[in-house]
Amino acid sequence: MRVLGIETSCDETAAAVVTEGGEVLSDVVRSQVALHAPYGGVVPEVAARDHARAVVPVVREALSRAGVTPAELDGVAVTSRPGLAGALLVGLQAAKGLAWAAGKPLVGVDHLVGHLLAVFLRRDGAPAPEALPAFPYVALLASGGHTAIYRVDGPSIGAIRELGATRDDAAGEAFDKVAKLLGLGYPGGPVVDRLAADGDAAAAAEAVPALTARKESLEFSFSGIKSAVARHVARRGRPEGQALHDLCAAFQGAVVDALVQKTVRAARAEGIARVVLAGGVAANRGLRATMAAACARRDVALFVPPFASCTDNGAMIAYAGALRLAAGERDALDLAPETRTALPRVTRKGGGAR
């Protein structure tokens, strides 16, 4: 089975052709980072307009690289939720038009489910199937808009359960906001990660307190650490040189420690010895290294997708859609965009007692 996947939920226009076994036949991603950088974040209207310009050329390129025509596809998958409404609508309309014209089945995919299953994508040089995780596993999904820990018992929405999530900013949002405070531009995550590699977290420990929470809680809160950095910059100005490296190391270390500790705690509480990293923040080198060390100490197997499978891409959408098609699921042409995930949420946003 060969399925075309289209992804336009935020600031990447992406398309890919993937088999139901996870083999990536093509994967094309057009980033909008340069468009949004002057604004310090994603502008929804700008994103939607650029998707409208790019989606057809990107789809054509994905089909060409895979060496297939629309008539040779077995189905079309598209991100239908969650995301920016206008951006989602562009991808949905493109997918509907192609599916209708080629007489192929259409399936909508929840973007978060795509991330949670991206570990199964088999790209060039990918590990053998036996090196992939078995169900169930505990997954940390950390990206620009979402940070949560899930128990994944299977590929369907009903088999995925949230164990804990952020009460405010997602980890990626916290990285971007701190980077903006420090004058590092957008997107901030990769820049902070790079600077942190040469920093001494202990040297800036006073400026960035450790993240604290109830020991048994699997919820996250990153607004306090962001505010601490803002107060530090307000008092002393933006750091330069080694002081900047140290502050980035302290900030990243605090966020990474919280992500790792809670993920490992969740795996132990669920009695599962398999952990998967997912989402754009999973590309962070500090997170990968710290999670690997923590899992090794506790005899937990860690599975981390390659960088291309962590950030938003069409391959994960195509694969999740292929599994839906293989299960006999279809969506009608009146499929509408939804800004929220279909995965049930247990974590309440905002402050206050739990």
Residue, then its C-alpha position, 0 to 999 in steps of 0.5 A: m500500500r502506497v499512501l500520499g500524506i499532506e501536512t500543513s498544520c502550522d509552518e511547514t508545507a510537507a508531502a510524502v509517499v509512505t508504505e503501510g510498513g513505514e518505508v518512506l518513498s519520498d519526503v518533501v518539506r518546505s519550511q516557512v521559518a524565513l517568512h515568520a522570523p521577522y515577526g518572532g513567531v508564526v503569523p497564521e494568515v501568512a502561514a495559510r497564504d504560503h501553504a496555498r502557494a506551495v502545496v501543489p508544487v510540494v505534492r507534485e515533487a513528492l509524487s515525482r520522487a516516489g515515482v508514482t502517479p496519483a492513479e497508482l496511490d492507494g489513498v490520500a492522508v492529510t492532517s485534519r487536526p490540531g493546528l491553525a484553522g486556515a493552514l489546515l484548510v489548505g491541506l484538506q482542500a488539496a487532499k480532497g481535490l486529489a482524492w476525488a480526482a483520482g478516485k482514491p480514499l481519503v483519511g484525516v490524521d491527528h497531527l499528534v498521532g502522526h508524531l507518536l507513530a513517527v518512530f516506525l518510519r523507515r528512512d535510508g539507513a533506518p534500523a531493522p524492524e526488530a530494533l523498533p519499539a513494540f506496543p505498549y510504550v510511553a512517549l514524550l511528545a515535545s514540540g512548539g505547541h504541545t508537551a505531553i506524556y502518553r501511554v501508546d497501546g496501539p496506533s488508533i486514537g482509542a489506544i492512546r492515553e495522556l498521562g500528563a501534559t503542560r499546564d501552560d507553555a509547551a517546551g518549544e514555546a518556552f525555548d522560543k520565548v527565552a530565545k527572544l528575551l536573549g535576542l537570539g531570533y526565531p526559532g529559538g530552540p536550535v540556537v539555545d541548544r547550540l549555545a548550551a553545548d558550550g555553557d556551564a549550567a552551574a554558573a547561571a544556577e541562580a538566574v534559572p531555578a530548577l523546575t519543581a512540582r509535586k513528586e507524583s505529578l506528571e504535569f509540566s509548567f514552564s511559565g515560571i522558568k521563562s519569567a525567571v529568565a525575563r527578570h534576570v535580563a531585566r536586572r542585568g541586561r542581555p548576557e554576552g559571551q560565556a555568560l550567554h552560553d551559561l544561561c542557555a545551559a542552565f535554562q535548557g538543563a532545567v527544562v530537559d531535567a523536568l522532561v526526562q524525570k517525568t517521562v521515566r517516572a511515567a514509564r515506571a508507574e505504567g510498568i513499561a520498559r520502552v520510551v519513545l521521543a517524539g516531536g520537534v524538541a526531540a531533536n534537541r541534543g541535550l534532551r537526547a543525551t540526558m534521556a539516554a543516560a536516564c533510561a540506561r540507568r533504569d534499564v529502559a529501552l529508548f527509541v529516538p527517531p532520526f531528526a527528519s522524523c522529529t520535526d513536522n513532516g508528511a511521512m508521519i501523516a502518510y504512515a498514520g493514514a496508511l494504518r487507518l486505511a489498512a484498518g478499513e477506515r475512510d473519511a468523507l469529503d466533508l471532513a473539516p479542520e479542527t484546531r484541537t486534538a482528538l486525543p482525550r486530555v486529562t491535564r487542565k490548563g492554568g494555575g491553581a490546585r489540582 
